[in-house]
């Protein structure tokens, strides 16, 4: 089964324009990959679930570690 991770930038889900774009993105991904699990980075997992119930919220903790200076991959994470 495919898993899709969406990083859209409006992590707190307060900007209605960002939320609308996220909803369209999830809708289109569902059309293309109907069996895929869609995961979304967010700071507000409950809010995400109330707005788009068919996605899985993902904490920003792991994502934020990629930007830390002590990252084991050094500058490679910036290229990726």
C-alpha positions, 0 to 999 in steps of 0.5 A, a space after each residue: 500500500 502506498 503512503 503519501 506524506 503532505 507537507 503544505 506549510 500551514 501547520 496550525 490550520 488557521 489560514 482558510 486559503 491554505 486549508 482549502 488548498 490542502 483539501 483540494 490536494 487531498 481530494 486529488 491525491 485520493 482520485 489518483 491513489 484511492 488506496 493510499 494512506 495520506 499523512 499530513 504534517 500539522 501542529 493541530 491534529 484534532 483540527 486536521 481530523 475535523 477538517 479532513 477526516 480521511 488523513 492521518 496527522 503527523 507530528 512536526 517533531 521528526 521533520 524539524 530534526 532534519 533542520 538541526 545543525 547536529 543532523 547526522 547527515 550534515 548538509 545532505 538534508 538541505 539538498 534532499 
